[in-house]
Amino acid sequence: MDDVTKQRIVRDIKENKVLLYMKGTPEDPQCGFSAQAVNILRTYPAPLKTFNVFDDEKIREGVKEFSGWPKIPQLFVDGKFIGGCDAIVELHSNGELAKVLGKKNN
C-alpha cells in the first residue's frame, strides 16, 4: 500500500467514531455481508460513516492490508479495527456491540 492510501485510511478512521468499509452504500449494499452489517449498525444510535470500497480500488485493497483482515466489510470504532460481518453479528448477539459503540473517544 502506498503512503497516500495509508494516510487516507488513518485519517478517515481517526475522523469517524464509527466507520464501516463496505461494498456499496447503506441504501444500496452490493453484498449480503455489507447489508447485514449496515442493518445491525443502524439499530444503534452511534453515528455511522460508511465508505464504498468500489469507489476506490486502492482503499479497497489498502484497508485489507491495514487491518490484516482479507474481507470487506470492515468495522472500525474509535480508531480500532473491530472486525468483519461475523464479528459484528457476534458482538451484536452477545450484547457487546452496544458497549463497543458506546465508548467515548479518548
Buried (B, 14 or more C-beta within 10 A) or exposed (E): BEEEBBEBBEEBBEEBBBBBBBBBBBEEBBBEBBBBBBEBBEEBEBEBEBBBBBEBEBBBEBBBEBBEBEBBBBBBBBBEBBBBBEBBBEBBEEEEBEEBBEEEEE
